[in-house]
């Protein structure tokens, strides 16, 4: 199956982005809709991965402050390959936007993985929508990734 990574604009692609995030976060994970969408969406850079039928399967965003987030992947596509493609696209976007530090907020279960690829904790563990989370950061130069837009 072929996947295409698209850099998309919130205003033009809001409906596709919102539908995917609502499906994953609001319906599946029961995150309150009010906390899923925020003022950063309109100014953030968004990535969308679509399948060979142009159906969105994954998305994520990069805020102006260099924070990766709102990573949503349809359950049927939650593979390491899809997460890597999404992560690489977001890191490439950060590097193109000259973000010196890349930040991420993750569940505590993901902290050890992020540490293994160069992230370090940034502050204390905090609660977000009832879930313990950790902020991490890493220099963007740590990720020398190719710019890939079409993958099979």
DSSP file (Angstrom, degrees, kcal/mol; ACC not computed):
  #  RESIDUE AA STRUCTURE BP1 BP2  ACC     N-H-->O    O-->H-N    N-H-->O    O-->H-N    TCO  KAPPA ALPHA  PHI   PSI    X-CA   Y-CA   Z-CA
    1    1 A X              0   0    0      0, 0.0     2,-0.3     0, 0.0    50,-0.0   0.000 360.0 360.0 360.0 136.2    0.0    0.0    0.0
    2    2 A X        -     0   0    0    148,-0.0    50,-0.4     2,-0.0     2,-0.4  -0.701 360.0-165.0 -93.8 144.0    1.3    3.5   -0.9
    3    3 A X  E     -A  151   0A   0    148,-2.4   148,-2.3    -2,-0.3     2,-0.4  -0.957   5.0-154.3-125.5 146.9    1.1    6.4    1.4
    4    4 A X  E     -AB 150  50A   0     46,-2.3    46,-2.5    -2,-0.4     2,-0.5  -0.984   8.2-145.8-122.6 132.9    1.5   10.1    0.6
    5    5 A X  E     - B   0  49A   0    144,-2.0     2,-0.4    -2,-0.4    44,-0.2  -0.855  20.4-170.2 -97.4 126.7    2.7   12.7    3.1
    6    6 A X  E     - B   0  48A   0     42,-3.2    42,-2.8    -2,-0.5     2,-0.7  -0.961  22.3-144.0-120.9 133.1    1.1   16.1    2.6
    7    7 A X  E     - B   0  47A   0     -2,-0.4     2,-0.3    40,-0.2    40,-0.2  -0.870  38.5-172.6 -87.4 119.8    2.0   19.4    4.3
    8    8 A X  E     - B   0  46A   0     38,-2.4    38,-1.2    -2,-0.7     2,-0.4  -0.788  25.1-121.8-122.3 159.5   -1.4   20.9    4.7
    9    9 A X     >  -     0   0    0     -2,-0.3     4,-2.8     1,-0.1     5,-0.1  -0.819  18.1-135.8 -99.8 134.9   -2.9   24.3    5.7
   10   10 A X  H  > S+     0   0    0     -2,-0.4     4,-1.0    34,-0.4     7,-0.1   0.913 103.4  48.9 -56.5 -47.4   -5.4   24.4    8.6
   11   11 A X  H  4 S+     0   0    0     31,-0.2     3,-0.2     1,-0.2    -1,-0.2   0.900 118.4  38.5 -64.1 -41.0   -7.8   26.7    6.9
   12   12 A X  H  4 S+     0   0    0      1,-0.2    -1,-0.2     2,-0.1    -2,-0.2   0.835 130.1  29.2 -78.5 -32.7   -7.9   24.7    3.6
   13   13 A X  H  X S+     0   0    0     -4,-2.8     4,-2.4     1,-0.1     3,-0.3   0.145  80.4 118.9-116.5  18.6   -7.8   21.2    5.2
   14   14 A X  H  X S+     0   0    0     -4,-1.0     4,-3.1    -3,-0.2     5,-0.3   0.867  74.3  54.3 -53.6 -42.7   -9.6   21.8    8.5
   15   15 A X  H  > S+     0   0    0      1,-0.2     4,-2.2     2,-0.2    -1,-0.2   0.917 111.4  43.2 -63.2 -43.6  -12.4   19.4    7.8
   16   16 A X  H  > S+     0   0    0     -3,-0.3     4,-1.9     2,-0.2    -1,-0.2   0.915 117.2  46.6 -68.4 -42.1  -10.1   16.5    7.0
   17   17 A X  H  X S+     0   0    0     -4,-2.4     4,-2.5     2,-0.2     5,-0.2   0.932 114.3  46.8 -64.7 -46.4   -7.8   17.2   10.0
   18   18 A X  H  X S+     0   0    0     -4,-3.1     4,-3.1    -5,-0.2     5,-0.3   0.905 110.0  53.3 -63.6 -42.1  -10.7   17.7   12.4
   19   19 A X  H  X S+     0   0    0     -4,-2.2     4,-2.1    -5,-0.3    -1,-0.2   0.915 112.3  44.4 -60.8 -43.3  -12.5   14.5   11.3
   20   20 A X  H  X S+     0   0    0     -4,-1.9     4,-2.3     2,-0.2     5,-0.2   0.935 116.2  45.6 -67.9 -46.2   -9.4   12.4   11.8
   21   21 A X  H  X>S+     0   0    0     -4,-2.5     4,-2.7     1,-0.2     5,-0.9   0.885 112.6  51.0 -66.4 -38.4   -8.5   14.0   15.2
   22   22 A X  I  <>S+     0   0    0     -4,-3.1     5,-2.8    -5,-0.2     4,-0.4   0.921 110.3  50.5 -63.0 -42.3  -12.1   13.7   16.4
   23   23 A X  I  <>S+     0   0    0     -4,-2.1     5,-1.6    -5,-0.3    -2,-0.2   0.945 121.3  32.3 -59.6 -49.5  -12.2   10.1   15.4
   24   24 A X  I  <>S+     0   0    0     -4,-2.3     5,-1.7     3,-0.2    -2,-0.2   0.965 131.8  26.0 -76.1 -53.6   -9.0    9.2   17.3
   25   25 A X  I  <5S+     0   0    0     -4,-2.7     6,-2.9    -5,-0.2    -3,-0.2   0.949 128.9  32.7 -81.3 -49.9   -9.0   11.6   20.3
   26   26 A X  I   <S+     0   0    0     -5,-0.9     4,-0.4    -4,-0.4    -3,-0.2   0.956 129.9  28.7 -78.0 -50.6  -12.7   12.4   21.0
   27   27 A X  I   <S+     0   0    0     -5,-2.8    -3,-0.2    -6,-0.1    -4,-0.2   0.943 132.1  29.9 -77.0 -48.5  -14.4    9.2   20.0
   28   28 A X  I   <S+     0   0    0     -5,-1.6    -3,-0.2    -6,-0.3    -4,-0.1   0.943 132.3  28.9 -80.7 -48.7  -11.8    6.6   20.6
   29   29 A X  S   <S-     0   0    0     -5,-1.7    -3,-0.2    -6,-0.1    -1,-0.2   0.507  97.8-128.9 -94.0  -4.3   -9.7    8.0   23.5
   30   30 A X        +     0   0    0     -4,-0.4     2,-0.4     1,-0.2    -4,-0.2   0.804  45.8 163.9  61.7  32.9  -12.6   10.1   25.0
   31   31 A X        -     0   0    0     -6,-2.9    -1,-0.2    -9,-0.1     5,-0.1  -0.669  49.0-102.7 -76.6 133.5  -10.6   13.3   25.1
   32   32 A X    >>  -     0   0    0     -2,-0.4     3,-1.6     1,-0.2     4,-0.8  -0.357  23.7-132.5 -59.2 132.5  -13.0   16.2   25.6
   33   33 A X  H >> S+     0   0    0      1,-0.3     4,-1.3     2,-0.2     3,-0.8   0.841 104.2  63.3 -56.1 -34.8  -13.5   18.0   22.3
   34   34 A X  H 34 S+     0   0    0      1,-0.3    -1,-0.3     2,-0.2    -2,-0.1   0.787 107.1  42.8 -62.7 -27.5  -12.9   21.4   24.0
   35   35 A X  H <4 S+     0   0    0     -3,-1.6    -1,-0.3     1,-0.1    -2,-0.2   0.544 105.1  65.2 -95.8  -6.8   -9.3   20.4   24.9
   36   36 A X  H << S+     0   0    0     -4,-0.8     2,-0.4    -3,-0.8    -2,-0.2   0.882 100.7  47.1 -81.1 -39.5   -8.6   18.8   21.5
   37   37 A X  S  < S+     0   0    0     -4,-1.3     2,-0.2     3,-0.0    -1,-0.1  -0.875  72.9 162.0-108.7 135.2   -8.8   21.9   19.3
   38   38 A X    >   -     0   0    0     -2,-0.4     3,-1.3    -3,-0.0     4,-0.4  -0.777  54.2 -82.2-142.3-176.0   -7.0   25.1   20.4
   39   39 A X  T 3  S+     0   0    0      1,-0.3     4,-0.4    -2,-0.2     3,-0.3   0.636 116.7  66.8 -67.9 -15.0   -5.7   28.5   19.3
   40   40 A X  T >> S+     0   0    0      1,-0.2     4,-1.6     2,-0.1     3,-0.6   0.711  81.5  77.3 -79.8 -19.9   -2.5   26.9   18.0
   41   41 A X  T <4 S+     0   0    0     -3,-1.3     3,-0.3     1,-0.2   -31,-0.2   0.904  91.4  51.3 -57.6 -43.7   -4.2   25.0   15.2
   42   42 A X  T 34 S+     0   0    0     -4,-0.4    -1,-0.2    -3,-0.3   -31,-0.2   0.778 119.1  35.3 -69.3 -25.7   -4.6   28.0   12.9
   43   43 A X  T <4 S+     0   0    0     -3,-0.6    -1,-0.2    -4,-0.4    -2,-0.2   0.540  99.5  96.9-104.2  -8.1   -1.0   29.0   13.1
   44   44 A X  S  < S-     0   0    0     -4,-1.6     2,-0.5    -3,-0.3   -34,-0.4  -0.349  76.3-116.5 -78.6 160.3    0.6   25.5   13.3
   45   45 A X  E     - C   0  62A   0     17,-2.7    17,-2.7   -36,-0.1     2,-0.4  -0.843  35.8-155.3 -92.3 133.3    2.1   23.5   10.4
   46   46 A X  E     -BC   8  61A   0    -38,-1.2   -38,-2.4    -2,-0.5     2,-0.4  -0.883  10.9-158.8-117.8 144.0    0.1   20.3    9.8
   47   47 A X  E     -BC   7  60A   0     13,-2.7    13,-1.6    -2,-0.4     2,-0.4  -0.949   8.1-170.9-117.3 139.7    1.1   17.0    8.2
   48   48 A X  E     -BC   6  59A   0    -42,-2.8   -42,-3.2    -2,-0.4     2,-0.5  -0.999   9.1-156.7-131.1 130.9   -1.4   14.6    6.8
   49   49 A X  E     -BC   5  58A   0      9,-3.0     8,-3.2    -2,-0.4     9,-1.5  -0.938  17.5-172.8-106.1 127.8   -0.7   11.0    5.7
   50   50 A X  E     -BC   4  56A   0    -46,-2.5   -46,-2.3    -2,-0.5     6,-0.2  -0.864  18.0-124.9-119.0 153.9   -3.2    9.6    3.2
   51   51 A X    >   -     0   0    0      4,-2.1     3,-2.2    -2,-0.3   -48,-0.2  -0.151  47.5 -80.0 -84.3-173.5   -3.5    6.2    1.7
   52   52 A X  T 3  S+     0   0    0    -50,-0.4   -49,-0.1     1,-0.3    -1,-0.1   0.571 132.9  53.9 -69.3  -7.2   -3.6    5.3   -2.0
   53   53 A X  T 3  S-     0   0    0      2,-0.2    -1,-0.3     0, 0.0     3,-0.1   0.206 119.9-109.1-105.7  12.7   -7.3    6.3   -2.1
   54   54 A X  S <  S+     0   0    0     -3,-2.2     2,-0.5     1,-0.2    -2,-0.1   0.734  70.3 147.2  66.0  25.7   -6.5    9.7   -0.6
   55   55 A X        -     0   0    0      1,-0.0    -4,-2.1     2,-0.0    -1,-0.2  -0.817  53.4-116.0 -91.4 125.8   -8.2    8.8    2.7
   56   56 A X  E     +C   50   0A   0     -2,-0.5    -6,-0.3    -6,-0.2     3,-0.1  -0.392  42.2 163.8 -62.9 132.3   -6.5   10.4    5.7
   57   57 A X  E     +     0   0A   0     -8,-3.2    17,-2.9     1,-0.4     2,-0.3   0.551  62.1  16.1-122.0 -18.7   -4.9    7.9    8.1
   58   58 A X  E     +CD  49  73A   0     -9,-1.5    -9,-3.0    15,-0.2    -1,-0.4  -0.995  57.4 175.5-156.8 150.4   -2.6   10.0   10.2
   59   59 A X  E     +CD  48  72A   0     13,-2.3    13,-2.3    -2,-0.3     2,-0.3  -0.979   3.3 167.2-151.3 161.9   -1.9   13.6   11.2
   60   60 A X  E     -C   47   0A   0    -13,-1.6   -13,-2.7    -2,-0.3     2,-0.3  -0.956  18.4-139.0-164.5 167.7    0.3   15.7   13.4
   61   61 A X  E     -CD  46  69A   0      8,-2.6     8,-2.1    -2,-0.3     2,-0.4  -0.940   6.0-147.7-137.6 160.0    1.2   19.3   13.9
   62   62 A X  E     -CD  45  68A   0    -17,-2.7   -17,-2.7    -2,-0.3     6,-0.2  -0.992  23.8-147.3-124.4 118.7    4.2   21.6   14.6
   63   63 A X    >   -     0   0    0      4,-2.2     3,-2.1    -2,-0.4   -19,-0.1  -0.332  30.7-103.5 -81.6 168.5    3.4   24.8   16.6
   64   64 A X  T 3  S+     0   0    0      1,-0.3    -1,-0.1     2,-0.1   -20,-0.0   0.743 122.8  60.0 -60.8 -23.7    5.3   28.0   16.1
   65   65 A X  T 3  S-     0   0    0      2,-0.1    -1,-0.3    34,-0.0    36,-0.1   0.386 122.9-104.8 -86.7   3.9    7.1   27.2   19.4
   66   66 A X  S <  S+     0   0    0     -3,-2.1    37,-2.9     1,-0.2     2,-0.6   0.682  70.9 146.7  84.4  18.4    8.5   24.0   17.9
   67   67 A X  E     - e   0 103A   0     35,-0.2    -4,-2.2    70,-0.0     2,-0.3  -0.799  38.9-147.6 -96.0 124.1    6.2   21.6   19.7
   68   68 A X  E     +De  62 104A   0     35,-3.5    37,-0.7    -2,-0.6     2,-0.3  -0.667  41.9 125.1 -81.0 139.6    5.1   18.4   17.9
   69   69 A X  E     +D   61   0A   0     -8,-2.1    -8,-2.6    -2,-0.3     3,-0.2  -0.979  25.5  70.3-173.6-173.3    1.7   17.3   18.8
   70   70 A X  E     +     0   0A   0     -2,-0.3     2,-0.7     1,-0.2    -1,-0.1   0.863  60.1 176.2  49.9  42.0   -1.9   16.3   18.0
   71   71 A X  E     +     0   0A   0    -11,-0.1     2,-0.4    -3,-0.1   -11,-0.2  -0.685   0.3 174.6 -80.7 113.6   -0.5   13.1   16.5
   72   72 A X  E     +D   59   0A   0    -13,-2.3   -13,-2.3    -2,-0.7     2,-0.4  -0.985   8.8 177.8-126.4 126.5   -3.5   11.0   15.5
   73   73 A X  E     -D   58   0A   0     -2,-0.4   -15,-0.2   -15,-0.2     5,-0.1  -0.996  35.2-111.5-129.8 130.0   -3.3    7.7   13.7
   74   74 A X    >   -     0   0    0    -17,-2.9     3,-2.4    -2,-0.4     4,-0.2  -0.310  31.6-117.4 -58.1 142.0   -6.3    5.5   12.7
   75   75 A X  G >  S+     0   0    0      1,-0.3     3,-1.5     2,-0.2    -1,-0.1   0.855 112.7  57.3 -51.1 -43.1   -6.2    2.3   14.7
   76   76 A X  G 3  S+     0   0    0      1,-0.3    -1,-0.3     3,-0.0    -2,-0.1   0.589 111.4  43.9 -69.0  -8.6   -5.9    0.1   11.6
   77   77 A X  G <  S+     0   0    0     -3,-2.4     2,-2.2   -20,-0.2    -1,-0.3   0.195  73.0 126.3-119.9  15.1   -2.7    2.0   10.7
   78   78 A X    <   +     0   0    0     -3,-1.5     2,-0.3    -4,-0.2    -3,-0.1  -0.509  37.4 135.2 -79.2  80.1   -0.9    2.2   14.0
   79   79 A X     >  -     0   0    0     -2,-2.2     4,-2.2     1,-0.1     5,-0.2  -0.853  69.6-112.7-121.7 159.6    2.4    0.6   12.9
   80   80 A X  H  > S+     0   0    0     -2,-0.3     4,-2.6     1,-0.2     5,-0.2   0.876 116.9  58.1 -58.9 -37.0    5.9    1.7   13.7
   81   81 A X  H  > S+     0   0    0      2,-0.2     4,-2.6     1,-0.2    -1,-0.2   0.929 107.1  45.5 -60.6 -46.2    6.3    2.6   10.0
   82   82 A X  H  > S+     0   0    0     -5,-0.2     4,-2.5     2,-0.2     5,-0.2   0.921 113.5  49.4 -65.5 -43.7    3.4    5.1   10.0
   83   83 A X  H  X S+     0   0    0     -4,-2.2     4,-2.7     1,-0.2    -1,-0.2   0.903 112.3  48.9 -62.2 -39.9    4.6    6.7   13.3
   84   84 A X  H  X S+     0   0    0     -4,-2.6     4,-3.1    -5,-0.2     5,-0.2   0.924 110.6  50.1 -65.3 -43.6    8.1    7.0   11.9
   85   85 A X  H  X S+     0   0    0     -4,-2.6     4,-2.2     2,-0.2    -2,-0.2   0.927 114.2  44.9 -59.3 -44.9    6.8    8.5    8.6
   86   86 A X  H  X S+     0   0    0     -4,-2.5     4,-2.2     2,-0.2    -2,-0.2   0.931 114.5  47.9 -65.1 -46.4    4.7   11.0   10.5
   87   87 A X  H  X S+     0   0    0     -4,-2.7     4,-2.5    -5,-0.2    -2,-0.2   0.917 112.2  49.5 -61.9 -44.9    7.5   11.8   13.0
   88   88 A X  H  X S+     0   0    0     -4,-3.1     4,-2.7     1,-0.2    -1,-0.2   0.899 110.2  50.9 -62.0 -41.4   10.1   12.3   10.1
   89   89 A X  H  X S+     0   0    0     -4,-2.2     4,-2.0    -5,-0.2    -1,-0.2   0.907 112.2  46.7 -63.5 -41.1    7.7   14.6    8.2
   90   90 A X  H  X S+     0   0    0     -4,-2.2     4,-2.2     2,-0.2    -2,-0.2   0.888 112.4  49.4 -68.5 -39.1    7.2   16.7   11.3
   91   91 A X  H  X S+     0   0    0     -4,-2.5     4,-2.5     2,-0.2    -2,-0.2   0.914 110.4  50.9 -66.2 -42.2   10.9   16.9   12.1
   92   92 A X  H  X S+     0   0    0     -4,-2.7     4,-2.5     1,-0.2    -2,-0.2   0.907 109.7  51.0 -59.9 -40.7   11.7   17.8    8.5
   93   93 A X  H  X S+     0   0    0     -4,-2.0     4,-1.8     2,-0.2    -1,-0.2   0.910 109.0  50.8 -62.9 -42.2    9.1   20.6    8.8
   94   94 A X  H  <>S+     0   0    0     -4,-2.2     5,-2.7     1,-0.2    -2,-0.2   0.914 111.2  47.9 -61.6 -43.1   10.7   21.8   12.0
   95   95 A X  H ><5S+     0   0    0     -4,-2.5     3,-1.4     1,-0.2    -2,-0.2   0.900 110.5  51.1 -66.7 -39.9   14.1   21.9   10.3
   96   96 A X  H 3<5S+     0   0    0     -4,-2.5    -1,-0.2     1,-0.3    -2,-0.2   0.818 110.4  50.3 -65.2 -30.1   12.7   23.8    7.3
   97   97 A X  T 3<5S-     0   0    0     -4,-1.8    -1,-0.3    -5,-0.2    -2,-0.2   0.238 116.5-117.2 -91.9  13.0   11.1   26.3    9.7
   98   98 A X  T < 5 +     0   0    0     -3,-1.4     2,-0.8     1,-0.2    -3,-0.2   0.855  51.3 167.2  55.4  41.1   14.5   26.7   11.5
   99   99 A X      < -     0   0    0     -5,-2.7    -1,-0.2     1,-0.2    41,-0.2  -0.781  19.3-166.8 -82.8 112.7   13.2   25.4   14.8
  100  100 A X  S    S+     0   0    0     -2,-0.8    40,-2.6     1,-0.2     2,-0.4   0.841  74.2  39.4 -71.7 -30.7   16.4   24.9   16.8
  101  101 A X  E    S- F   0 139A   0     38,-0.3     2,-0.5    39,-0.1    38,-0.2  -0.975  71.7-153.3-123.1 130.4   14.7   22.9   19.5
  102  102 A X  E     - F   0 138A   0     36,-3.4    36,-1.8    -2,-0.4     2,-0.3  -0.879  16.1-165.4-101.8 132.1   12.0   20.3   18.9
  103  103 A X  E     -eF  67 137A   0    -37,-2.9   -35,-3.5    -2,-0.5     2,-0.3  -0.863   8.4-179.1-117.9 150.8    9.6   19.7   21.8
  104  104 A X  E     -eF  68 136A   0     32,-2.3    32,-2.9    -2,-0.3     2,-0.5  -0.994  17.9-150.3-146.1 147.0    7.1   17.0   22.4
  105  105 A X  E     + F   0 135A   0    -37,-0.7     2,-0.3    -2,-0.3    30,-0.2  -0.984  32.0 168.1-115.4 126.6    4.5   16.2   25.1
  106  106 A X  E     - F   0 134A   0     28,-2.4    28,-2.3    -2,-0.5     2,-0.1  -0.897  39.7 -91.8-137.5 165.1    3.9   12.5   25.5
  107  107 A X  E >>  - F   0 133A   0     -2,-0.3     3,-1.8    26,-0.2     4,-0.5  -0.369  47.4-108.2 -66.4 154.8    2.3    9.9   27.8
  108  108 A X  G >4 S+     0   0    0     24,-1.1     3,-1.1     1,-0.3     4,-0.5   0.815 117.6  64.9 -58.7 -30.8    4.7    8.5   30.4
  109  109 A X  G 34 S+     0   0    0      1,-0.2     4,-0.3     2,-0.1    -1,-0.3   0.759 102.9  49.0 -63.6 -23.4    4.8    5.2   28.6
  110  110 A X  G <> S+     0   0    0     -3,-1.8     4,-2.4     1,-0.2    -1,-0.2   0.521  84.9  89.8 -94.5  -6.8    6.5    6.9   25.7
  111  111 A X  H <X S+     0   0    0     -3,-1.1     4,-2.6    -4,-0.5     5,-0.2   0.913  85.4  51.1 -59.9 -45.4    9.2    8.8   27.6
  112  112 A X  H  > S+     0   0    0     -4,-0.5     4,-1.9     1,-0.2    -1,-0.2   0.889 110.5  49.8 -63.1 -38.1   11.8    6.0   27.4
  113  113 A X  H  > S+     0   0    0     -4,-0.3     4,-0.9     2,-0.2    -1,-0.2   0.959 112.2  47.0 -62.5 -49.4   11.4    5.7   23.7
  114  114 A X  H ><>S+     0   0    0     -4,-2.4     5,-2.5     1,-0.2     3,-0.6   0.874 111.0  52.2 -62.3 -36.5   11.8    9.5   23.2
  115  115 A X  H ><5S+     0   0    0     -4,-2.6     3,-1.6     1,-0.2    -1,-0.2   0.881 103.0  59.4 -64.3 -36.5   14.8    9.5   25.5
  116  116 A X  H 3<5S+     0   0    0     -4,-1.9    -1,-0.2     1,-0.3    -2,-0.2   0.726 106.5  47.5 -66.8 -20.3   16.4    6.7   23.4
  117  117 A X  T <<5S-     0   0    0     -4,-0.9    -1,-0.3    -3,-0.6    -2,-0.2   0.257 133.3 -83.3-105.6  12.4   16.3    9.0   20.3
  118  118 A X  T < 5S+     0   0    0     -3,-1.6    21,-0.2     1,-0.3    -3,-0.2   0.400  82.5 132.5 112.2  -3.3   17.8   12.0   22.0
  119  119 A X      < -     0   0    0     -5,-2.5     2,-0.3    -6,-0.2    -1,-0.3  -0.515  35.6-159.6 -79.4 149.9   15.0   13.8   23.8
  120  120 A X  E     -G  137   0A   0     17,-2.5    17,-2.2    -2,-0.2    -5,-0.0  -0.960  30.1 -93.0-125.8 148.2   15.4   14.9   27.4
  121  121 A X  E     -G  136   0A   0     -2,-0.3     2,-0.4    15,-0.2    15,-0.3  -0.267  32.1-161.7 -59.1 144.4   12.7   15.8   30.0
  122  122 A X        -     0   0    0     13,-2.9    13,-0.2     2,-0.1     2,-0.2  -0.795  58.7 -28.2-131.1  86.4   11.8   19.4   30.2
  123  123 A X  S    S-     0   0    0     -2,-0.4     2,-0.1    11,-0.1    -1,-0.1  -0.498  93.7 -38.9 100.4-173.5   10.0   20.1   33.5
  124  124 A X        -     0   0    0     -2,-0.2    11,-0.4     1,-0.1     2,-0.1  -0.445  63.7 -91.2 -88.9 159.4    7.9   18.0   35.7
  125  125 A X        -     0   0    0     -2,-0.1     2,-0.3     9,-0.1     9,-0.2  -0.457  52.6-174.9 -62.7 141.2    5.2   15.4   34.9
  126  126 A X  E     -H  133   0A   0      7,-2.4     7,-3.6    -2,-0.1     2,-0.4  -0.908  25.6-107.5-138.5 165.4    1.8   17.0   34.7
  127  127 A X  E     -H  132   0A   0     -2,-0.3     2,-0.4     5,-0.2     5,-0.2  -0.803  29.5-179.8 -97.8 135.8   -1.8   16.0   34.2
  128  128 A X  E >  S-H  131   0A   0      3,-2.3     3,-1.6    -2,-0.4    -2,-0.0  -0.949  75.8 -22.1-137.0 114.0   -3.6   16.7   30.9
  129  129 A X  T 3  S-     0   0    0     -2,-0.4     3,-0.1     1,-0.3   -97,-0.1   0.853 128.8 -50.8  52.4  38.3   -7.2   15.6   30.5
  130  130 A X  T 3  S+     0   0    0      1,-0.2     2,-0.4     0, 0.0    -1,-0.3   0.545 117.6 112.3  82.0   7.8   -6.6   13.1   33.3
  131  131 A X  E <   - H   0 128A   0     -3,-1.6    -3,-2.3   -24,-0.0     2,-0.3  -0.952  69.7-123.0-117.2 129.0   -3.5   11.6   31.8
  132  132 A X  E     + H   0 127A   0     -2,-0.4   -24,-1.1    -5,-0.2     2,-0.3  -0.546  41.3 179.6 -69.7 130.9    0.0   12.0   33.3
  133  133 A X  E     -FH 107 126A   0     -7,-3.6    -7,-2.4    -2,-0.3     2,-0.4  -0.861  20.7-149.3-132.8 163.0    2.3   13.6   30.6
  134  134 A X  E     -F  106   0A   0    -28,-2.3   -28,-2.4    -2,-0.3     2,-0.4  -1.000  12.1-138.4-136.0 134.2    5.9   14.7   30.2
  135  135 A X  E     -F  105   0A   0     -2,-0.4   -13,-2.9   -11,-0.4     2,-0.3  -0.743  27.9-179.6 -86.3 139.0    7.4   17.5   28.1
  136  136 A X  E     -FG 104 121A   0    -32,-2.9   -32,-2.3    -2,-0.4     2,-0.3  -0.932   8.4-163.9-134.4 160.4   10.6   16.6   26.4
  137  137 A X  E     +FG 103 120A   0    -17,-2.2   -17,-2.5    -2,-0.3     2,-0.3  -0.968   8.3 175.6-144.1 160.1   13.0   18.5   24.1
  138  138 A X  E     -F  102   0A   0    -36,-1.8   -36,-3.4    -2,-0.3     2,-0.1  -0.964  39.7 -97.4-160.7 142.8   15.8   17.8   21.7
  139  139 A X  E >   -F  101   0A   0     -2,-0.3     3,-1.7   -21,-0.2   -38,-0.3  -0.449  30.3-133.5 -63.7 137.4   18.0   19.9   19.3
  140  140 A X  G >  S+     0   0    0    -40,-2.6     3,-2.0     1,-0.3    -1,-0.1   0.824 102.8  68.6 -61.3 -31.9   16.6   19.7   15.7
  141  141 A X  G 3  S+     0   0    0    -41,-0.4    -1,-0.3     1,-0.3     3,-0.2   0.647  81.7  77.1 -64.5 -12.9   20.1   19.0   14.4
  142  142 A X  G <  S+     0   0    0     -3,-1.7     2,-0.6     1,-0.2    -1,-0.3   0.674  89.7  61.0 -67.1 -17.4   19.9   15.6   16.1
  143  143 A X    <   -     0   0    0     -3,-2.0     2,-1.6    -4,-0.2    -1,-0.2  -0.762  61.1-179.4-118.3  84.5   17.6   14.4   13.3
  144  144 A X        +     0   0    0     -2,-0.6     2,-0.3    -3,-0.2    -3,-0.1  -0.619  27.4 167.7 -82.1  85.8   19.3   14.5    9.9
  145  145 A X        -     0   0    0     -2,-1.6     2,-0.1   -57,-0.1    -2,-0.1  -0.743  35.0-118.4-106.5 148.2   16.3   13.2    7.9
  146  146 A X        -     0   0    0     -2,-0.3     2,-1.0     1,-0.1   -54,-0.1  -0.398  31.1-110.6 -74.1 158.5   15.6   13.1    4.2
  147  147 A X        +     0   0    0     -2,-0.1     2,-0.5   -55,-0.1    -1,-0.1  -0.807  46.9 174.7 -92.0 102.2   12.7   15.0    2.7
  148  148 A X        +     0   0    0     -2,-1.0     3,-0.1     1,-0.1   -56,-0.1  -0.927  18.8 160.7-114.5 128.4   10.3   12.1    1.7
  149  149 A X        +     0   0    0     -2,-0.5  -144,-2.0     1,-0.3     2,-0.4   0.588  67.1  47.3-120.3 -17.5    6.9   12.8    0.3
  150  150 A X  E     +A    4   0A   0   -146,-0.2     2,-0.3  -148,-0.0    -1,-0.3  -0.981  66.1 170.0-129.6 121.9    5.9    9.6   -1.5
  151  151 A X  E      A    3   0A   0   -148,-2.3  -148,-2.4    -2,-0.4    -3,-0.0  -0.946 360.0 360.0-133.2 151.0    6.4    6.2    0.1
  152  152 A X              0   0    0     -2,-0.3    -1,-0.1  -150,-0.2  -148,-0.1   0.329 360.0 360.0-121.1 360.0    5.4    2.6   -0.7
